[in-house]
Amino acid sequence: MESPQRKFQKLQQIIDKYEGKASQLIPILQEVQEEYRYLPEEVLTYIATAMKLPPATVFGVATFYAQFSLIPKGKYVIRICDGTACHVRGSELINQAVRKELNLQDNQSTTEDLQFTVERVSCLGACGLAPVVTVNDTEVYGQMTPEEILAVVKKLREEG
């Protein structure tokens, strides 16, 4: 069994990088989530203890902001805009195609191998490119079609 010090070594390095300052809780959580792909309960508890913060404060921040997740996410997070412009231009067909390709059931958002997470979002702020899809909030794909999203998924699978 791995010792707690070893288990949380990377986590402690992240906290130390920000000097354990309470004012840096959000950047700490962002970096921790990038490391783990989500914010596990035991990690949030460790952060609270290490930073001498009430656990409710850390859990409150982690659950208030939509960017944080308490459940595991895939390596590739595909966000499909469902705002009015995107919806009218076929975002539901894109959602159906990608979910079918990834074999995601109605109550599932992440593939079992933790490679992909598919999320519907209210607005990605690019209505002129509708329908819009992002991957990991860094790649933006506009005027998508079901066929094009399948090509994106294929490319991501090849990249591993």
BELFEN-V567861 format. One record per residue. N is the residue number from 1. RES is the residue in one letter. SS is DSSP state (@ for helix, = for strand, . for the rest). PSI is psi in whole degrees, 0 to 359 (NA if undefined). NEAR is the number of other ideal C-beta (glycine too) atoms within 10 Angstrom. Layout:
BEGIN
n->N res->RES ss->SS psi->PSI near->NEAR
n->N res->RES ss->SS psi->PSI near->NEAR
END
This chain:
BEGIN
n->1 res->M ss->. psi->138 near->4
n->2 res->E ss->. psi->136 near->8
n->3 res->S ss->. psi->150 near->8
n->4 res->P ss->@ psi->323 near->10
n->5 res->Q ss->@ psi->316 near->8
n->6 res->R ss->@ psi->319 near->8
n->7 res->K ss->@ psi->322 near->14
n->8 res->F ss->. psi->16 near->19
n->9 res->Q ss->@ psi->310 near->11
n->10 res->K ss->@ psi->319 near->12
n->11 res->L ss->@ psi->315 near->19
n->12 res->Q ss->@ psi->324 near->15
n->13 res->Q ss->@ psi->320 near->11
n->14 res->I ss->@ psi->314 near->19
n->15 res->I ss->@ psi->316 near->20
n->16 res->D ss->@ psi->324 near->10
n->17 res->K ss->@ psi->325 near->12
n->18 res->Y ss->. psi->15 near->16
n->19 res->E ss->. psi->22 near->9
n->20 res->G ss->. psi->20 near->16
n->21 res->K ss->. psi->132 near->11
n->22 res->A ss->@ psi->327 near->12
n->23 res->S ss->@ psi->347 near->8
n->24 res->Q ss->@ psi->16 near->15
n->25 res->L ss->@ psi->316 near->21
n->26 res->I ss->@ psi->311 near->14
n->27 res->P ss->@ psi->326 near->13
n->28 res->I ss->@ psi->312 near->22
n->29 res->L ss->@ psi->322 near->21
n->30 res->Q ss->@ psi->314 near->15
n->31 res->E ss->@ psi->322 near->18
n->32 res->V ss->@ psi->317 near->22
n->33 res->Q ss->@ psi->324 near->19
n->34 res->E ss->@ psi->322 near->9
n->35 res->E ss->@ psi->313 near->13
n->36 res->Y ss->@ psi->346 near->15
n->37 res->R ss->. psi->0 near->17
n->38 res->Y ss->. psi->181 near->18
n->39 res->L ss->. psi->92 near->23
n->40 res->P ss->. psi->149 near->15
n->41 res->E ss->@ psi->316 near->11
n->42 res->E ss->@ psi->330 near->12
n->43 res->V ss->@ psi->317 near->20
n->44 res->L ss->@ psi->321 near->20
n->45 res->T ss->@ psi->318 near->13
n->46 res->Y ss->@ psi->316 near->19
n->47 res->I ss->@ psi->314 near->27
n->48 res->A ss->@ psi->314 near->17
n->49 res->T ss->@ psi->312 near->12
n->50 res->A ss->@ psi->327 near->17
n->51 res->M ss->. psi->1 near->19
n->52 res->K ss->. psi->45 near->8
n->53 res->L ss->. psi->151 near->15
n->54 res->P ss->. psi->136 near->10
n->55 res->P ss->@ psi->325 near->13
n->56 res->A ss->@ psi->327 near->9
n->57 res->T ss->@ psi->312 near->14
n->58 res->V ss->@ psi->313 near->24
n->59 res->F ss->@ psi->324 near->17
n->60 res->G ss->@ psi->315 near->12
n->61 res->V ss->@ psi->317 near->18
n->62 res->A ss->@ psi->333 near->23
n->63 res->T ss->@ psi->343 near->13
n->64 res->F ss->@ psi->315 near->9
n->65 res->Y ss->. psi->130 near->12
n->66 res->A ss->. psi->339 near->9
n->67 res->Q ss->. psi->341 near->11
n->68 res->F ss->. psi->149 near->17
n->69 res->S ss->. psi->136 near->20
n->70 res->L ss->. psi->2 near->13
n->71 res->I ss->. psi->150 near->11
n->72 res->P ss->. psi->142 near->13
n->73 res->K ss->. psi->159 near->18
n->74 res->G ss->. psi->167 near->20
n->75 res->K ss->. psi->322 near->15
n->76 res->Y ss->= psi->117 near->19
n->77 res->V ss->= psi->112 near->18
n->78 res->I ss->= psi->118 near->25
n->79 res->R ss->= psi->126 near->18
n->80 res->I ss->= psi->120 near->24
n->81 res->C ss->= psi->136 near->28
n->82 res->D ss->. psi->21 near->18
n->83 res->G ss->. psi->171 near->18
n->84 res->T ss->@ psi->309 near->13
n->85 res->A ss->@ psi->317 near->16
n->86 res->C ss->@ psi->318 near->28
n->87 res->H ss->@ psi->313 near->15
n->88 res->V ss->@ psi->330 near->11
n->89 res->R ss->. psi->14 near->19
n->90 res->G ss->. psi->22 near->17
n->91 res->S ss->@ psi->330 near->23
n->92 res->E ss->@ psi->322 near->16
n->93 res->L ss->@ psi->324 near->14
n->94 res->I ss->@ psi->314 near->27
n->95 res->N ss->@ psi->313 near->24
n->96 res->Q ss->@ psi->318 near->13
n->97 res->A ss->@ psi->314 near->20
n->98 res->V ss->@ psi->322 near->21
n->99 res->R ss->@ psi->321 near->18
n->100 res->K ss->@ psi->315 near->11
n->101 res->E ss->@ psi->322 near->16
n->102 res->L ss->. psi->2 near->22
n->103 res->N ss->. psi->44 near->9
n->104 res->L ss->. psi->129 near->18
n->105 res->Q ss->. psi->170 near->7
n->106 res->D ss->. psi->322 near->6
n->107 res->N ss->. psi->8 near->5
n->108 res->Q ss->. psi->138 near->13
n->109 res->S ss->. psi->344 near->20
n->110 res->T ss->= psi->137 near->21
n->111 res->T ss->. psi->153 near->16
n->112 res->E ss->. psi->330 near->10
n->113 res->D ss->. psi->4 near->9
n->114 res->L ss->. psi->30 near->14
n->115 res->Q ss->. psi->322 near->15
n->116 res->F ss->= psi->141 near->23
n->117 res->T ss->= psi->134 near->24
n->118 res->V ss->= psi->125 near->24
n->119 res->E ss->= psi->143 near->16
n->120 res->R ss->= psi->135 near->14
n->121 res->V ss->= psi->152 near->17
n->122 res->S ss->. psi->324 near->10
n->123 res->C ss->. psi->135 near->13
n->124 res->L ss->. psi->1 near->21
n->125 res->G ss->. psi->25 near->11
n->126 res->A ss->. psi->53 near->18
n->127 res->C ss->@ psi->329 near->16
n->128 res->G ss->@ psi->343 near->9
n->129 res->L ss->@ psi->10 near->18
n->130 res->A ss->. psi->142 near->20
n->131 res->P ss->. psi->144 near->30
n->132 res->V ss->. psi->142 near->26
n->133 res->V ss->= psi->141 near->26
n->134 res->T ss->= psi->155 near->19
n->135 res->V ss->= psi->121 near->18
n->136 res->N ss->. psi->28 near->14
n->137 res->D ss->. psi->13 near->10
n->138 res->T ss->. psi->331 near->6
n->139 res->E ss->= psi->129 near->12
n->140 res->V ss->= psi->129 near->14
n->141 res->Y ss->= psi->118 near->19
n->142 res->G ss->. psi->160 near->17
n->143 res->Q ss->. psi->47 near->12
n->144 res->M ss->. psi->155 near->25
n->145 res->T ss->. psi->164 near->14
n->146 res->P ss->@ psi->321 near->17
n->147 res->E ss->@ psi->320 near->9
n->148 res->E ss->@ psi->323 near->16
n->149 res->I ss->@ psi->326 near->24
n->150 res->L ss->@ psi->325 near->16
n->151 res->A ss->@ psi->322 near->12
n->152 res->V ss->@ psi->315 near->17
n->153 res->V ss->@ psi->318 near->20
n->154 res->K ss->@ psi->315 near->11
n->155 res->K ss->@ psi->317 near->10
n->156 res->L ss->@ psi->321 near->18
n->157 res->R ss->@ psi->319 near->13
n->158 res->E ss->@ psi->325 near->7
n->159 res->E ss->@ psi->335 near->8
n->160 res->G ss->. psi->NA near->6
END
